[in-house]
């Protein structure tokens, strides 16, 4: 066993044990699979047409070969037993599953490497040829391992060293294509495998993490669809790559719990993000249009001078009489706030990821701001709390705010909000964040 405990500091012995176990397992599986495929009468391959335009860059053999060094060192970068055990599970799972695919669906690399002029680089390629083959392609273990290396290094390194590691691992991933060791399908398969690995062996077990991984998997599936349409039907299929990139960025935002991945503090979205995230925001605008049941009367007073509802359009904002006496608490993370509201009202942006959760400290900061604002309001002022559609996030914050303001139990606050606001939804994953009474 690699470690007897999952808490506390990882010992050198435990790190060495994890490395030896993982390396021996890799050697056995990788070499057996390579031998097995090389003895088959026929091994196919899958290459996208545009891959013929990928240049051969001999110098990138250096980051490619560095994978072995990272493999040896990464176990010693883990500071805790829990992190070491997680690393060991992930690497061995990826090795075993990849080995199964090397046997069940063997693929062969098809491009011929050109002659290498540099003696030093030629030595690296000759060394590579002595132990590697054109088999063991999909999923690419180079890509899978690089992602696992980063899962450790992003937590253990800081500052410029973290940036250097990120760039180097990116080069390692690109090198699989530019030193003619892997085709693109191998990389895609590896990314899917990594997403599954992160689901089965999570570093934390919160809602945002799992939602983020689902977004990442969906992103990869859209990328595959786009490339297959491009390959066999039409070049217009590449438009789906736009959606794939958007979903990738949203997935990263959820995994990292980055609530402000899109909107700035003033409620606006910069032009570059408007373009990149257009598929994402367009979908949410459609949701707002078709699923907002309280369109005619969107704003409801829950407590004296405390109002609840969805994001308002200009007409609705005018009807609600948004002015300089209005305080707006915007919880939506997806859409830009109405310009008229930003210009007229006292505006606060506290985005919360849709169907996601937020850290308790973040929720507490929202509630503290609300408490201070309400306590110091003039008699002619009012507070409007909204999310995208006014169903859950704004309901949650309003409910907890009223609970604390009136010093009542949570069920009583829920009943009070539900009585006045029939569209209210109370997800347990939000209520669990701040159960006080």
C-alpha positions in Angstrom: 0.0 0.0 0.0 1.3 3.5 -0.9 0.1 5.2 2.2 -1.4 4.1 5.4 -3.1 7.4 6.0 -4.7 9.9 3.8 -4.1 12.9 6.1 -0.9 14.5 7.2 2.4 15.0 5.4 3.5 12.5 2.8 6.7 10.7 3.7 9.6 10.1 1.3 9.0 6.4 1.6 5.3 6.8 0.6 6.3 9.0 -2.4 8.9 6.5 -3.5 6.4 3.7 -3.1 3.8 5.5 -5.3 6.4 6.2 -8.0 7.7 2.6 -8.1 4.2 1.1 -8.2 3.1 3.5 -11.0 6.2 3.1 -13.0 6.3 -0.7 -12.9 2.6 -0.8 -13.8 3.3 1.6 -16.7 6.3 -0.5 -18.0 4.3 -3.8 -17.9 1.2 -2.4 -19.6 2.8 -0.1 -22.1 5.4 -2.7 -23.3 2.9 -5.5 -23.5 0.4 -3.4 -25.5 3.1 -2.3 -27.9 4.2 -5.9 -28.4 0.6 -7.1 -28.9 -0.2 -4.4 -31.5 3.1 -5.0 -33.4 2.2 -8.6 -33.9 -1.3 -8.0 -35.3 -1.7 -8.5 -39.1 -3.4 -5.1 -39.5 -3.6 -2.1 -37.3 -5.6 0.9 -38.6 -5.3 4.6 -38.0 -7.4 7.7 -38.0 -6.1 11.0 -39.3 -8.0 14.2 -39.9 -7.2 15.8 -43.3 -5.7 19.0 -41.9 -3.2 17.1 -39.9 -1.0 16.8 -43.0 -0.3 20.5 -42.5 1.1 20.0 -39.0 4.8 20.9 -39.2 7.5 18.6 -37.9 9.5 20.5 -35.2 12.5 18.5 -34.2 13.4 20.8 -31.2 10.1 19.9 -29.5 11.5 16.4 -28.8 12.9 18.1 -25.6 9.6 18.9 -24.0 8.3 15.6 -25.3 11.0 13.6 -23.6 10.7 15.6 -20.4 7.5 13.7 -19.6 9.6 10.9 -18.1 11.4 13.4 -15.8 8.0 14.9 -14.7 6.7 11.3 -14.0 9.7 10.7 -11.7 9.5 14.0 -9.9 5.7 14.6 -9.6 5.3 12.1 -6.7 7.8 14.1 -4.7 6.0 17.3 -5.3 3.0 16.1 -3.3 3.1 17.7 0.1 0.3 15.6 1.7 -0.7 11.9 1.9 -4.1 12.7 0.5 -2.7 14.4 -2.5 -0.1 11.6 -3.0 -2.8 8.9 -2.9 -5.0 10.8 -5.3 -2.1 11.2 -7.7 -1.3 7.5 -7.6 -4.9 6.5 -8.2 -5.3 8.9 -11.1 -2.0 7.8 -12.8 -2.6 4.1 -12.4 -6.3 4.4 -13.5 -5.2 6.3 -16.7 -2.5 3.7 -17.4 -4.8 0.7 -17.0 -7.7 2.2 -19.0 -5.4 3.4 -21.8 -3.8 -0.1 -21.9 -7.3 -1.6 -22.4 -7.9 0.7 -25.4 -4.5 0.0 -26.8 -5.5 -3.7 -27.0 -9.2 -3.4 -27.9 -8.9 -0.5 -30.4 -5.2 -0.4 -31.4 -4.1 2.4 -33.7 -0.9 3.2 -35.5 0.9 6.5 -36.2 1.3 7.0 -40.0 3.5 10.0 -40.7 7.2 9.5 -41.5 9.7 11.5 -39.6 12.1 13.6 -41.7 15.9 13.4 -41.2 17.2 15.2 -38.2 20.2 17.6 -38.8 21.1 18.3 -35.2 23.3 15.6 -33.6 21.9 16.3 -30.2 18.2 16.2 -31.3 19.0 13.1 -33.5 20.3 11.4 -30.3 16.9 12.1 -28.6 15.0 10.6 -31.5 17.2 7.6 -31.7 16.7 7.0 -27.9 13.0 7.4 -28.4 13.0 4.8 -31.2 14.8 2.2 -29.1 12.0 1.9 -26.6 8.9 3.3 -28.3 6.8 2.1 -31.2 4.2 3.5 -33.6 1.5 1.9 -31.5 -0.1 2.7 -28.1 -1.8 5.8 -29.6 -5.2 6.5 -28.3 -5.6 7.7 -25.6 -2.2 9.5 -25.6 -0.6 8.8 -22.2 1.6 11.9 -22.8 -1.5 14.1 -22.7 -3.1 12.2 -19.8 0.0 12.4 -17.7 0.6 16.1 -18.5 -2.9 16.9 -17.2 -2.3 14.9 -14.1 1.1 16.6 -13.6 -0.6 20.0 -13.8 -3.3 19.0 -11.2 -0.5 18.7 -8.7 1.8 21.5 -9.8 -0.9 24.1 -9.9 -1.4 23.6 -6.2 2.3 23.2 -5.2 3.9 25.9 -7.3 3.4 29.7 -7.1 4.4 32.8 -9.1 6.7 32.5 -12.1 7.4 28.8 -11.4 3.7 28.0 -11.8 3.7 29.9 -15.1 6.8 28.2 -16.3 5.4 24.8 -15.5 2.1 25.6 -17.2 3.9 26.7 -20.4 6.2 23.7 -20.4 3.4 21.2 -20.0 1.5 22.9 -22.8 4.6 22.5 -25.0 4.7 18.9 -23.9 1.2 18.4 -25.1 1.7 20.1 -28.4 4.9 18.2 -29.0 2.9 14.9 -29.3 1.8 16.3 -32.7 4.9 18.2 -33.8 7.4 15.4 -33.2 5.1 13.0 -35.1 4.2 10.6 -32.3 0.5 11.1 -32.1 -2.5 12.0 -34.2 -5.2 14.4 -33.0 -7.7 11.7 -32.2 -5.2 10.4 -29.6 -5.2 13.7 -27.8 -9.0 14.0 -27.9 -9.4 10.5 -26.4 -6.9 11.4 -23.7 -8.8 14.5 -22.7 -12.0 12.6 -22.5 -10.2 10.0 -20.3 -8.9 12.7 -18.1 -12.3 14.2 -17.6 -13.7 10.8 -16.6 -10.7 10.3 -14.3 -11.4 13.6 -12.6 -15.0 12.6 -12.1 -14.1 9.3 -10.5 -11.2 10.6 -8.5 -12.1 14.2 -7.6 -9.9 16.5 -5.6 -12.9 17.9 -3.9 -16.6 16.9 -3.8 -18.6 20.0 -4.4 -21.3 20.8 -6.9 -19.3 23.3 -9.0 -16.5 20.8 -9.5 -18.8 18.1 -11.0 -20.8 20.6 -13.1 -17.5 21.9 -14.4 -16.3 18.5 -15.5 -19.6 17.9 -17.3 -19.1 21.1 -19.2 -15.5 20.0 -20.1 -16.8 16.6 -21.4 -19.5 18.4 -23.4 -16.9 20.7 -24.8 -14.8 17.8 -26.0 -17.8 16.1 -27.6 -18.7 19.2 -29.5 -15.1 19.5 -30.7 -15.2 15.9 -31.9 -18.5 16.5 -33.7 -17.1 19.7 -35.3 -14.1 17.8 -36.6 -16.0 14.9 -37.9 -18.5 17.1 -39.8 -15.5 18.9 -41.2 -13.9 15.6 -42.2 -16.8 14.0 -43.8 -19.6 16.6 -44.6 -18.7 20.3 -44.6 -16.2 22.8 -43.4 -19.0 24.7 -41.7 -18.9 22.0 -39.0 -15.9 24.0 -37.6 -18.4 26.6 -36.3 -19.2 24.1 -33.6 -15.6 24.7 -32.3 -16.8 28.1 -31.2 -19.3 26.5 -28.9 -16.7 23.9 -27.8 -14.3 26.7 -26.7 -17.1 28.5 -24.9 -18.1 25.4 -23.0 -14.4 24.7 -22.2 -14.0 28.1 -20.6 -17.3 27.8 -18.7 -16.2 24.4 -17.5 -12.9 25.9 -16.2 -14.9 28.6 -14.4 -17.0 26.1 -12.6 -14.1 23.8 -11.7 -12.3 26.8 -10.2 -15.4 28.3 -8.8 -14.7 31.6 -10.6 -18.0 33.4 -10.2 -16.7 36.5 -12.0 -15.4 34.7 -15.1 -17.6 36.8 -17.4 -18.9 40.0 -15.7 -17.0 42.9 -14.4 -17.8 44.5 -11.0 -19.8 47.2 -12.8 -22.1 44.6 -14.4 -20.7 44.9 -17.9 -18.9 42.3 -20.1 -16.0 43.4 -22.3 -16.2 43.1 -26.0 -13.8 40.2 -26.3 -15.7 38.1 -23.9 -19.0 39.1 -25.6 -17.7 37.5 -28.7 -16.1 34.4 -27.1 -19.1 33.7 -24.9 -21.8 34.6 -27.4 -23.1 31.0 -27.7 -23.3 30.8 -23.9 -25.0 34.1 -23.4 -27.4 33.5 -26.3 -28.6 30.3 -24.7 -29.2 32.1 -21.4 -31.1 34.9 -23.2 -33.3 32.2 -24.7 -33.8 30.7 -21.3 -34.8 34.1 -19.9 -37.2 34.6 -22.8 -39.0 31.2 -22.8 -38.8 30.1 -19.1 -39.4 33.3 -17.1 -43.0 32.8 -16.0 -43.3 36.1 -14.2 -42.8 38.2 -17.3 -45.8 40.5 -16.8 -45.3 41.1 -13.1 -41.6 40.3 -12.6 -40.9 42.2 -9.3 -42.4 41.2 -6.0 -42.0 42.9 -2.6 -41.1 40.2 -0.1 -40.5 42.5 2.9 -41.0 46.2 3.3 -38.7 47.9 0.6 -37.1 44.5 -0.3 -38.0 43.3 -3.8 -37.2 40.1 -5.6 -37.3 39.1 -9.3 -35.3 38.4 -12.5 -33.0 40.5 -14.5 -35.1 43.3 -16.0 -35.2 44.7 -19.5 -35.5 48.5 -20.0 -39.3 48.5 -20.1 -39.6 46.5 -16.9 -37.0 48.7 -15.2 -39.0 51.8 -16.1 -42.2 50.2 -14.9 -40.5 49.3 -11.6 -39.3 52.9 -11.4 -35.6 52.2 -11.1 -34.0 55.5 -10.0 -31.2 56.8 -7.8 -33.1 55.7 -4.7 -32.9 52.1 -5.8 -30.2 49.6 -4.7 -29.8 46.7 -7.1 -28.1 43.5 -6.0 -27.2 41.5 -9.1 -26.5 37.8 -8.6 -26.5 36.8 -12.2 -23.2 35.5 -13.6 -24.3 35.0 -17.2 -25.7 38.2 -18.6 -24.8 41.9 -18.6 -26.8 44.1 -16.4 -29.3 46.5 -18.0 -27.6 49.8 -18.9 -30.4 51.9 -17.6 -30.2 50.2 -14.2 -26.4 50.6 -14.0 -26.7 54.3 -14.8 -29.7 55.1 -12.5 -29.5 52.8 -9.5 -26.8 52.1 -6.9 -25.5 48.9 -8.3 -23.7 45.9 -6.7 -22.6 42.8 -8.6 -22.3 39.6 -6.7 -22.4 36.8 -9.4 -23.2 33.3 -8.3 -22.7 30.5 -10.8 -26.0 29.1 -12.2 -27.1 25.8 -10.5 -23.8 26.1 -8.6 -22.7 26.9 -5.1 -20.5 29.6 -3.6 -18.1 29.6 -0.7 -19.8 30.4 2.6 -17.5 33.4 3.0 -18.7 34.8 -0.3 -22.3 34.3 0.7 -21.6 36.0 4.1 -20.1 39.0 2.3 -23.3 39.4 0.3 -25.5 39.1 3.3 -23.3 41.6 5.2 -23.5 44.1 2.4 -27.3 43.7 2.3 -27.6 44.1 6.1 -25.6 47.3 6.1 -27.4 48.8 3.1 -30.9 48.0 4.5 -30.0 49.3 8.0 -28.8 52.6 6.5 -31.5 53.1 3.9 -33.7 56.2 3.8 -37.4 55.8 4.0 -37.8 56.4 0.2 -35.1 53.9 -0.8 -35.7 50.2 -1.9 -33.5 47.1 -2.6 -34.0 44.9 -5.6 -32.3 41.5 -5.5 -32.3 39.6 -8.7 -30.5 36.7 -10.6 -31.2 35.7 -14.2 -34.8 34.5 -13.9 -35.5 35.1 -10.2 -36.1 31.5 -9.3 -33.3 30.3 -7.1 -30.2 32.4 -6.5 -32.0 35.6 -5.7 -34.7 33.6 -3.8 -31.9 32.0 -1.7 -30.1 35.2 -0.8 -33.4 37.0 0.0 -34.6 34.2 2.2 -31.4 34.0 4.2 -31.2 37.8 4.4 -34.8 38.0 5.8 -34.0 35.1 8.2 -31.1 36.9 9.7 -32.8 40.3 9.7 -35.9 39.0 11.6 -33.9 36.4 13.6 -36.3 33.6 12.6 -35.8 30.0 11.6 -34.9 29.0 8.0 -38.2 27.1 7.4 -40.2 30.2 8.6 -38.2 32.5 6.2 -38.8 30.0 3.4 -42.6 30.0 4.1 -42.6 33.8 4.2 -40.9 34.1 0.8 -42.9 31.3 -0.8 -46.2 32.9 0.3 -45.3 36.2 -1.4 -43.4 34.8 -4.4 -44.9 31.7 -6.0 -42.0 31.3 -8.5 -39.6 30.6 -5.7 -37.4 27.6 -5.9 -35.3 26.5 -2.8 -32.5 24.1 -4.0 -31.1 22.2 -1.0 -27.6 22.6 -2.3 -27.9 26.4 -1.8 -29.7 26.2 1.6 -26.9 23.8 2.9 -24.4 26.6 2.4 -25.7 28.7 5.3 -27.9 26.7 7.6 -27.8 28.8 10.7 -31.0 28.0 12.6 
